[in-house]
Amino acid sequence: MWKYGSTATVRYRGTLQDGTVFDSTEGIDPLEFQIGSGMVIHGFDEAVQSMAIGEKRTVTIAPENAYGAYSDVRIEHSPMYAIPSAKDIKVGKLFYFVTEEGLKFPARVTSIDEGMATIDFNHPLAGMELTFDIELLDVKD
């Protein structure tokens, strides 16, 4: 078990239940992250903590250890005039809602009807079981 704060270097491929690849380090630099820092989803972090350098492992992560359950509470209705850059927003396209404090939240407009937008603030992978093929390349203190 690696200690919190150590820097892990991994290659990975993330897939959905139907086999669709949603993220991968293939063709790019490996991912580096601090173990236990929250830089990656909890289930991924836990898997890497228990791996040996050079080990390859496939893990399936439940929604509660990934991006959480899908929640209808995270769906809001707003007049289009209240949405910054509303003219650039298209139904189904991901955009980032920025608060007055500068915090960014991913959001997706699911419909527009008579000037009212239905906005889904759930993470695009919320409620999904995720499978990762992980290779731990290195860990540094």
N, C-alpha and C positions, 0 to 999 in steps of 0.2 A: 504494500500500500504506500503510495507516494504521499508526501506531506503537502498540506495546503500552502499555496503560494509558489510551489515549484512550477517551472514552465515546461509544459508538455508540447511535443511536436508530433503531429499525426497526419496521416493521409486517411481519407474517408470517402464513402459514397453513401448518401442517404436516399432511401426509396420508400414509396408508399406501399400499401398492401397490394395494389394492383401491379407493382413492379416499376412504376414511374419514378425516374430519378428526379428528386427535387433539389439536390445540392451535391457537390462533389469537389474534391481537390484535383481531380484528373486534369492534367494539362496546365496546372498552376502550382504555385509554391504550396508546400504543406501548411496546415493550420498550426499556429502557435497560440497557446492560451495558458493562463495561470489556473492551476487546479484549485477548485473551491472558490473561485472569485465570482462566479455567476456569468462569466463571459460566454459560456455555452449552456445548453439546457442541462438540467439536473441529471437526467438519465445518462446522457453522454459523458458528463463529468464523472459520475460514479463508475461507469464502465472502464474509463481510462485509468482511474485511480487504482484499479485492481489488476491492471495488465503489466506484463513484463516488457522491457524494451525488445523490439523485434517481433513481438506477438501480434497476430492477426486474430480478430474476433468479430463475429456477427452478433449484434444485440438488437432486440426489439424493445422499443420504449413505449410504454402506455402514455396516453394523453396527459395524465396528471404529473408525469415526470418529464414532459416535453413542453407543449404550449398551452396546456390546460384544456378543460372541457369547453366545447362550444356553448355559448350562453346567449339566449335571446335578450338578456338584460343589456348586452353590449350593442344592441341595435337601436339606433336613434333616428328620429325624423327631424329634419331641419329645413327651413326655407333656403332656397338656393342663394339668396342674397346674403345670407349669414356665413356662407362658406367662402373663405379666401380663394381666389383664383378659380371660382366656380366655372368660368367660361372654358377652362382647360380640362375640366373633369368629365370623364366619359363613364357611362354605366359599365361596371365590371372591372375598371382599371384601378389598380392600387395607387393611392396617394398618401401623403403624410399630413396629418392634422397637427399643427404646431400650436401649443398653448402660449399664453402671454408670458409664461416663465421660460419658454424656449424648449419645452419637452416635446418630443416627436412621437406620435402614435400612428401606426399603419391603419389605414381605413380603406374601405371599398364602398362606392356608391352602388347599391344593388338595384335601385329604380329611381326614376324621376317622374313625378306625376303632378301636373298643374303647379309647378314651381316649388314643390316639396320634394326633398331628396330623402331616401331611406339609406342610412349609412351604417355599415357593418364594421364595428371596431374590434371584432374578434381577429386574432392572428390568423393568417391564411391557412396555417397548419393546425389550428385549434381543433380538438376533438379527434385528431387522427393518430393512429398507431404508426410509429416511425421505425424503420429498420435501418441500421447503420452497419456497414462493413468498415471496420476500423483497423488501422495498422499503427501501432505506437513506435515511432522512429527514435525518440529521445526524450529524456527528462533531465532538466537542469535545476539545481537549487538556486 
